[in-house]
Amino acid sequence: MRITEIEFIEALSILSGISFICYGLLCLTTRHMEKEFQHYGLSRFRKLTGALELLGGAGLFVGIYFPIIRVFSALGLAVLMLMGCFVRLKVKDHLALILPAFVLMIINFYLFIHFFTLK
């Protein structure tokens, strides 16, 4: 059985949405993430980052019914992960720590391009 492009896009969208909702909740509620943001020197942005992750993740689901929301959610999450990659490179994190943000950035840029070009 072969997966269609639409099924692939939906699977990526669901995977990304769930990931960002989970990361957003962790960012807002755990001491570990609080320490991580202190390590980056970005403590004042932790709650904003968590809220943006939650909103973006939820937007990928809400966008099923309101497609324009998907476009902006995917773009916003891609940009958020691009900034996350830059921060991790700046603090010289190991590749294994940069990889999740990089993969989520690529997935969401791909989703953005797909959703943006839909007619």
N, CA and C of each residue as an Amber inpcrd file, in Angstrom:
protein
   357
   0.8460000  -1.1790000   0.0000000   0.0000000   0.0000000   0.0000000
   0.8900000   1.2410000   0.0000000   0.5470000   2.1770000  -0.8250000
   1.3520000   3.3880000  -0.9970000   0.6590000   4.5690000  -0.3410000
   1.4370000   5.3980000   0.3250000   0.8930000   6.5850000   0.9890000
   0.7980000   7.7180000  -0.0380000  -0.3030000   8.4400000  -0.0080000
  -0.4730000   9.5560000  -0.9390000   0.2280000  10.7940000  -0.3840000
   0.4120000  11.7840000  -1.2520000   1.0430000  13.0360000  -0.8120000
   0.2030000  13.7160000   0.2630000  -1.1010000  13.6980000   0.1120000
  -1.9870000  14.3320000   1.0990000  -1.8720000  13.6230000   2.4470000
  -1.8150000  12.3050000   2.4390000  -1.6430000  11.5500000   3.6830000
  -0.2920000  11.8730000   4.3280000   0.7310000  12.0090000   3.5020000
   2.0680000  12.3520000   4.0030000   2.0560000  13.7330000   4.6530000
   1.4410000  14.7100000   3.9860000   1.3520000  16.0690000   4.5270000
   0.5660000  16.0670000   5.8320000  -0.5420000  15.3500000   5.8570000
  -1.3540000  15.2830000   7.0850000  -0.5720000  14.6350000   8.2230000
   0.1750000  13.5790000   7.9200000   0.9810000  12.9130000   8.9470000
   2.0570000  13.8510000   9.4850000   2.7400000  14.5760000   8.5890000
   3.7490000  15.5420000   9.0350000   3.1230000  16.6430000   9.8770000
   1.9650000  17.1050000   9.4540000   1.2770000  18.1670000  10.1770000
   0.8720000  17.7120000  11.5790000   0.3520000  16.5090000  11.6770000
  -0.0410000  15.9610000  12.9820000   1.1860000  15.7540000  13.8570000
   2.2450000  15.1780000  13.2930000   3.4900000  14.9660000  14.0370000
   4.0390000  16.2820000  14.5620000   4.0810000  17.2850000  13.7030000
   4.5920000  18.5900000  14.1140000   3.6840000  19.2220000  15.1670000
   2.3910000  19.1750000  14.9400000   1.4480000  19.7620000  15.8920000
   1.5820000  19.1590000  17.2800000   1.6260000  17.8400000  17.3380000
   1.7780000  17.1520000  18.6340000   3.1150000  17.5080000  19.2710000
   4.1800000  17.5080000  18.4710000   5.5100000  17.8310000  18.9980000
   5.5320000  19.2190000  19.6270000   4.9750000  20.1980000  18.9220000
   5.0150000  21.5650000  19.4370000   4.0980000  21.7620000  20.6380000
   2.9820000  21.0830000  20.6720000   2.1240000  21.1760000  21.8600000
   2.8650000  20.5930000  23.0650000   3.5180000  19.4620000  22.8670000
   4.2900000  18.8620000  23.9670000   5.4560000  19.7530000  24.3870000
   6.2370000  20.2420000  23.4290000   7.3630000  21.1220000  23.7490000
   6.8860000  22.4050000  24.4200000   5.7910000  22.9430000  23.9330000
   5.2520000  24.1640000  24.5280000   4.8600000  23.9550000  25.9830000
   4.1950000  22.8420000  26.2540000   3.8110000  22.5430000  27.6380000
   5.0410000  22.3450000  28.5160000   6.0300000  21.6290000  28.0010000
   7.2700000  21.4320000  28.7610000   7.9660000  22.7600000  29.0240000
   7.9780000  23.6040000  28.0160000   8.6390000  24.9090000  28.1230000
   7.9860000  25.7570000  29.2170000   6.6900000  25.6690000  29.3300000
   5.9520000  26.4820000  30.2990000   5.9300000  25.8900000  31.7010000
   6.1540000  24.5820000  31.8270000   5.8880000  23.9490000  33.1220000
   7.0680000  23.2650000  33.7990000   8.1740000  23.0420000  33.1030000
   9.2300000  22.2510000  33.7340000  10.4390000  23.0880000  34.1520000
  11.0400000  22.6660000  35.2160000  12.2600000  23.3130000  35.7230000
  13.4130000  23.1020000  34.7370000  13.4320000  21.9360000  34.1000000
  14.4890000  21.6490000  33.1210000  14.5280000  22.7110000  32.0250000
  13.3720000  23.0530000  31.4720000  13.3330000  24.0580000  30.4130000
  13.6730000  25.4420000  30.9510000  13.3010000  25.7050000  32.1750000
  13.6710000  26.9730000  32.8030000  15.1900000  27.1060000  32.8720000
  15.8600000  26.0220000  33.2890000  17.3250000  26.0230000  33.3600000
  17.9500000  26.1290000  31.9710000  17.3350000  25.4600000  30.9920000
  17.8590000  25.5070000  29.6340000  17.8250000  26.9310000  29.0860000
  16.7240000  27.6320000  29.3040000  16.6250000  29.0080000  28.8230000
  17.5820000  29.9270000  29.5760000  17.8470000  29.6330000  30.8490000
  18.8540000  30.3960000  31.5960000  20.2220000  30.1680000  30.9710000
  20.5120000  28.9210000  30.6130000  21.7820000  28.5640000  29.9740000
  21.9860000  29.3610000  28.6820000  20.9040000  29.5730000  27.9310000
  20.9850000  30.3290000  26.6780000  21.0220000  31.8340000  26.9110000
  20.7260000  32.2610000  28.1450000  20.6180000  33.6900000  28.4220000
  19.3180000  34.2790000  27.9000000  18.2950000  33.4470000  27.7930000
  17.0200000  33.8700000  27.2160000  15.8330000  33.6190000  28.1530000
  16.0690000  33.6930000  29.4460000  15.0120000  33.3980000  30.4230000
  13.7450000  34.1960000  30.1710000  13.9050000  35.4490000  29.7790000
  12.7300000  36.3130000  29.6120000  11.8610000  35.8900000  28.4300000
  12.3730000  35.0070000  27.5590000  11.6070000  34.5640000  26.3930000
  11.0090000  33.1640000  26.5440000  11.2170000  32.5130000  27.6910000
  10.7430000  31.1340000  27.8600000   9.2290000  31.0360000  27.7500000
   8.5110000  31.8780000  28.4490000   7.0420000  31.7990000  28.4180000
   6.5030000  32.1640000  27.0360000   7.0980000  33.1540000  26.4030000
   6.6850000  33.5320000  25.0520000   6.9230000  32.3730000  24.0860000
   8.0980000  31.7520000  24.1870000   8.4210000  30.6250000  23.3210000
   7.4450000  29.4810000  23.5260000   7.1680000  29.1540000  24.7800000
   6.2080000  28.0870000  25.0750000   4.8290000  28.4020000  24.5280000
   4.3920000  29.6380000  24.6950000   3.0720000  30.0400000  24.1890000
   3.0280000  29.9740000  22.6630000   4.0910000  30.4210000  22.0010000
   4.1350000  30.3740000  20.5400000   4.1440000  28.9300000  20.0310000
   4.8440000  28.0570000  20.7400000   4.8480000  26.6430000  20.3600000
   3.4570000  26.0470000  20.5090000   2.7820000  26.3480000  21.6100000
   1.4190000  25.8530000  21.8040000   0.4740000  26.3800000  20.7250000
   0.5380000  27.6800000  20.4800000  -0.3400000  28.2790000  19.4690000
  -0.0600000  27.7190000  18.0730000   1.2110000  27.6000000  17.7370000
   1.5640000  27.0550000  16.4220000   1.1340000  25.6070000  16.2620000
   1.3750000  24.8070000  17.2940000   0.9600000  23.4030000  17.2460000
  -0.5460000  23.2710000  17.1180000  -1.2680000  24.0430000  17.9150000
  -2.7360000  24.0220000  17.8340000  -3.1990000  24.5420000  16.4760000
  -2.5010000  25.5420000  15.9430000  -2.8550000  26.1060000  14.6400000
  -2.7760000  25.0950000  13.5160000  -1.8510000  24.1480000  13.6210000
  -1.7620000  23.1110000  12.5920000  -3.0030000  22.2260000  12.5980000
  -3.6110000  22.0500000  13.7720000  -4.8480000  21.2630000  13.8650000
  -6.0710000  22.0920000  13.4680000  -6.1620000  23.2990000  13.9840000
  -7.2820000  24.1910000  13.6530000  -7.2890000  24.4860000  12.1600000
  -6.1120000  24.5200000  11.5700000  -5.9760000  24.8070000  10.1490000
  -6.6210000  23.7750000   9.2410000  -6.9670000  22.6300000   9.7870000
  -7.7000000  21.6470000   8.9940000  -9.0210000  22.2670000   8.5250000
  -9.6110000  23.0760000   9.3870000 -10.8970000  23.7110000   9.0810000
 -10.7470000  25.1360000   8.5510000  -9.6490000  25.7870000   8.8910000
  -9.3670000  27.1560000   8.4500000  -7.9560000  27.1740000   7.8640000
  -7.8340000  26.8190000   6.5820000  -6.5080000  26.5990000   5.9780000
  -5.5090000  27.7510000   6.1170000  -5.9520000  28.9760000   6.1420000
  -5.0030000  30.0990000   6.2520000  -4.2390000  30.0330000   7.5750000
  -4.8690000  29.4930000   8.6040000  -4.2000000  29.3610000   9.9070000
  -3.0290000  28.3900000   9.8010000  -3.1950000  27.3580000   9.0070000
  -2.1100000  26.3800000   8.8080000  -0.8920000  27.0350000   8.1610000
  -1.1500000  27.8930000   7.2060000  -0.0580000  28.5720000   6.5060000
   0.7870000  29.3600000   7.5050000   0.1170000  30.1880000   8.3020000
   0.8410000  31.0310000   9.2570000   1.4450000  30.2200000  10.4020000
   0.7640000  29.1700000  10.8290000   1.3030000  28.3250000  11.9030000
   2.5810000  27.6340000  11.4580000   2.5530000  27.0410000  10.2640000
   3.7420000  26.3390000   9.7640000   4.9060000  27.3130000   9.5770000
   4.6210000  28.4920000   9.0230000   5.6920000  29.4810000   8.8440000
   6.2280000  29.9530000  10.1890000   5.3530000  30.2630000  11.1130000
   5.7830000  30.7220000  12.4330000   6.6270000  29.6920000  13.1590000
   6.2160000  28.4340000  13.0890000   6.9790000  27.3720000  13.7530000
   8.3350000  27.1650000  13.0730000   8.3700000  27.2640000  11.7520000
   9.6400000  27.1260000  11.0340000  10.6080000  28.2330000  11.4400000
  10.1140000  29.4600000  11.5100000  10.9600000  30.5920000  11.9040000
  11.4070000  30.4340000  13.3560000  10.5120000  29.9920000  14.2130000
  10.8530000  29.7660000  15.6250000  11.9770000  28.7370000  15.7380000
  11.9000000  27.6720000  14.9510000  12.9450000  26.6470000  14.9930000
  14.2400000  27.1200000  14.3450000  14.1380000  27.9810000  13.3380000
  15.3400000  28.5780000  12.7560000  16.0820000  29.3750000  13.8240000
  15.3400000  30.1700000  14.5810000  15.9650000  30.9400000  15.6730000
  16.5180000  30.0000000  16.7390000  15.7930000  28.9050000  17.0150000
  16.2890000  27.9190000  17.9720000  17.5980000  27.2990000  17.5250000
  17.7160000  27.0220000  16.2350000  18.9720000  26.4760000  15.6990000
  20.1110000  27.4830000  15.8690000  19.8450000  28.7540000  15.5630000
  20.8730000  29.7820000  15.7260000  21.3270000  29.8870000  17.1810000
  20.3840000  29.8460000  18.1080000  20.7320000  29.9300000  19.5340000
  21.6000000  28.7500000  19.9260000  21.2050000  27.5610000  19.5150000
  21.9760000  26.3660000  19.8750000  23.3740000  26.3820000  19.2360000
  23.4790000  26.9120000  18.0290000  24.8060000  27.0540000  17.4110000
  25.6360000  28.0790000  18.1670000  24.9950000  29.1620000  18.5810000
  25.7060000  30.2260000  19.3070000  26.2970000  29.7190000  20.6240000
  25.5500000  28.8720000  21.3450000  26.0570000  28.3450000  22.6190000
  26.8870000  27.0790000  22.4190000  27.1140000  26.7370000  21.1360000
  27.9610000  25.5980000  20.7730000  27.4450000  24.2660000  21.3100000
  26.1250000  24.0630000  21.2010000  25.5400000  22.7750000  21.5660000
  26.0050000  21.7090000  20.5890000  25.9600000  20.4660000  21.0450000
  26.3110000  19.3300000  20.1870000  25.2560000  19.1680000  19.0900000
  25.6540000  18.5560000  18.0110000  24.7680000  18.3290000  16.8750000
  23.4890000  17.6070000  17.3010000  23.6150000  16.6470000  18.2030000
  22.4510000  15.8840000  18.6550000  21.4050000  16.7920000  19.3160000
  21.8360000  17.8930000  19.9010000  20.9020000  18.8250000  20.5320000
  20.3160000  19.8100000  19.5270000  21.0230000  20.0470000  18.4370000
  20.5440000  20.9550000  17.3900000  19.5790000  20.2370000  16.4510000
  19.7830000  18.9500000  16.2620000  19.0470000  18.1790000  15.2620000
  17.5170000  18.2460000  15.3940000  16.9330000  18.1010000  16.5880000
  15.4610000  18.1680000  16.6580000  14.9000000  19.4970000  16.1500000
  15.5090000  20.6090000  16.5370000  15.0430000  21.9160000  16.0640000
  15.2300000  22.0210000  14.5530000  16.3350000  21.5070000  14.0390000
  16.5970000  21.5680000  12.6040000  15.5610000  20.7520000  11.8250000
  15.2810000  19.5470000  12.2980000  14.3040000  18.6830000  11.6160000
  12.9150000  19.3190000  11.6530000  12.5150000  19.8460000  12.7960000
  11.2080000  20.5050000  12.8850000  11.1520000  21.7620000  12.0170000
  12.2650000  22.4590000  11.8850000  12.3220000  23.6260000  10.9990000
  12.0820000  23.1910000   9.5530000  12.7690000  22.1580000   9.1070000
  12.6250000  21.6660000   7.7310000  11.1930000  21.1880000   7.4910000
  10.6490000  20.4160000   8.4190000   9.2690000  19.9230000   8.2810000
   8.3000000  21.0820000   8.1330000   8.4490000  22.1040000   8.9760000
   7.4840000  23.2050000   8.9390000   7.6850000  24.1300000   7.7480000
   8.9070000  24.2990000   7.2690000   9.0970000  25.0450000   6.0230000
   8.4490000  24.2760000   4.8610000   8.6150000  22.9570000   4.8600000
   7.9890000  22.1190000   3.8400000   6.4660000  22.2530000   3.9000000
   5.9050000  22.1720000   5.1210000   4.4550000  22.3280000   5.2820000
   4.0060000  23.7130000   4.8210000   4.7560000  24.7330000   5.1940000
   4.4050000  26.0930000   4.7870000   4.3410000  26.2030000   3.2600000
   5.3750000  25.7100000   2.5910000   5.3990000  25.7890000   1.1250000
   4.2120000  25.0360000   0.5390000   3.9370000  23.8560000   1.0900000
   2.7930000  23.0750000   0.5930000   1.4830000  23.8210000   0.8180000
   1.2440000  24.2990000   2.0260000  -0.0230000  24.9720000   2.3420000
  -0.1500000  26.2990000   1.5800000   0.9620000  26.9980000   1.4100000
   0.9460000  28.2990000   0.7330000   0.6230000  28.1590000  -0.7490000
   1.0860000  27.0740000  -1.3450000   0.8960000  26.8900000  -2.7870000
  -0.3900000  26.1650000  -3.1390000  -1.1660000  25.7500000  -2.1380000
  -2.4540000  25.1010000  -2.4320000  -3.3790000  26.0680000  -3.1200000
  -4.1190000  25.5830000  -4.0630000  -5.0530000  26.4600000  -4.7840000
  -6.4720000  26.1050000  -4.4800000
